[in-house]
Amino acid sequence: MNSDEKIAKIKEGKFFVRGDAIVFAVCLLLVALFTFFAFGSKRAEGEYIEILAYGETIAELPLDEDAVYLYSAAGGGSITRVMDDSLLGDWSEGNLIVVEGGKVRVDEADCPDQTCVLTGARGEGEIICMPHGLTVKIVGGLGSDA
């Protein structure tokens, strides 16, 4: 259909011709499919967490076991499991990592921006603390590295 025919159809009150309706329907279908696959499918939670200090893996910890860990950035990074509250008074320059209910969060950090704390509890993805060189990577489940 050339432009003169299209103008004639518009003057008749037909704003869409059959080809326009097909293109519109295909676009709607593509948007619906994208929305379903991006937001509608349930992802599996991770299986374990990998703790990286300045890009080097220093620990692999279970995600199905509730625990509290103390990450210290001093000396290139180290991780310690907190068995009682007496250890919490000794830490400096680091992060308090809590694993609870199959999710992980950074509960406390002594860095100025607190981005890792504001990330909240996660069951997939990563939590990053740039000032301390810490990356908490949730591994396993659908759509991950494992």
C-alpha positions in Angstrom: 0.0 0.0 0.0 1.5 3.3 -1.0 1.2 6.6 0.9 -1.8 7.9 -1.2 -3.8 4.8 -0.4 -3.0 5.1 3.3 -4.0 8.7 3.3 -7.3 7.7 1.6 -7.9 5.1 4.3 -7.2 7.6 7.1 -9.7 10.0 5.5 -12.3 7.2 5.5 -11.8 6.9 9.3 -9.7 3.7 9.2 -6.6 4.5 11.1 -5.2 1.0 11.0 -5.0 -1.2 8.0 -4.6 -5.0 8.4 -0.8 -4.9 8.2 -0.6 -2.3 10.9 -2.7 -4.4 13.2 -0.5 -7.4 12.7 2.7 -5.5 13.5 1.0 -4.0 16.6 -0.1 -7.5 17.8 3.4 -9.0 17.2 4.9 -6.1 19.3 2.4 -6.7 22.1 3.2 -10.4 22.1 7.0 -9.7 22.3 6.5 -7.3 25.2 4.4 -9.9 27.0 6.9 -12.7 26.5 9.8 -10.5 27.7 7.9 -9.5 30.8 7.0 -13.1 31.6 10.6 -14.4 31.2 12.2 -11.4 33.0 9.8 -11.2 36.0 7.4 -14.1 36.0 9.7 -17.2 36.2 10.7 -18.2 39.8 14.4 -18.6 40.2 15.8 -21.2 42.5 17.7 -20.0 45.6 21.5 -20.4 45.8 23.1 -23.5 47.4 26.2 -21.9 49.1 28.0 -18.6 49.3 31.5 -17.8 48.2 33.4 -15.1 50.1 35.9 -13.2 48.0 38.5 -10.8 49.4 39.9 -8.5 46.8 38.9 -11.0 44.1 40.4 -14.1 45.7 38.1 -16.8 47.2 38.8 -17.2 50.9 35.7 -19.3 51.9 32.8 -21.3 50.6 30.0 -21.5 53.2 26.7 -23.3 53.3 23.6 -21.3 52.7 21.3 -23.7 54.4 23.0 -23.4 57.8 22.2 -20.3 59.9 25.4 -18.7 61.1 27.2 -15.4 61.7 30.6 -14.6 60.2 33.0 -11.9 60.8 35.0 -10.6 57.8 38.1 -8.6 58.5 39.6 -6.7 55.6 43.0 -6.4 57.4 45.8 -8.5 55.9 44.1 -9.2 52.6 40.8 -10.5 54.1 39.9 -13.2 56.5 36.6 -14.8 57.6 35.8 -16.2 61.1 32.6 -17.9 62.3 31.1 -16.2 65.4 30.2 -18.8 67.9 29.4 -16.4 70.8 28.9 -12.7 71.1 32.3 -12.2 72.8 34.1 -12.2 69.4 32.0 -9.2 68.2 33.8 -6.8 70.5 37.2 -7.5 68.9 36.5 -6.8 65.3 37.6 -3.8 63.4 37.6 -2.8 59.8 35.2 -5.4 58.4 31.7 -6.7 58.0 29.3 -8.8 60.0 27.8 -11.4 57.6 24.6 -13.2 58.6 23.3 -16.4 56.9 19.6 -17.0 57.9 16.7 -18.8 56.3 18.6 -19.6 53.1 19.6 -16.0 52.5 22.6 -13.9 53.3 23.0 -10.3 54.3 25.7 -8.0 55.6 24.3 -6.9 58.9 26.9 -4.4 60.0 29.9 -2.7 58.3 32.3 0.0 59.4 32.6 1.5 55.9 31.2 5.0 55.2 28.7 4.3 52.5 26.9 1.2 54.0 25.9 0.0 50.5 26.5 -3.6 51.4 24.2 -3.3 54.4 21.5 -1.5 52.4 21.5 -4.4 49.9 19.5 -6.5 52.4 19.1 -10.2 52.5 19.6 -12.1 49.2 19.1 -15.6 48.0 20.8 -15.0 44.7 23.3 -12.6 43.1 26.1 -10.8 44.9 26.6 -8.4 47.8 29.7 -6.1 47.3 31.5 -3.9 49.8 34.0 -1.9 47.8 35.9 -0.2 50.7 36.8 -3.6 52.2 37.2 -5.5 48.9 34.5 -8.0 50.0 32.2 -9.9 47.6 29.6 -12.3 48.9 28.5 -14.4 45.9 25.5 -16.7 46.1 26.3 -19.8 44.0 24.0 -22.5 42.8 20.4 -22.6 41.8 18.9 -21.5 38.4 20.7 -18.8 36.5 24.0 -18.8 38.5 27.5 -19.9 38.0 27.2 -23.5 39.3 
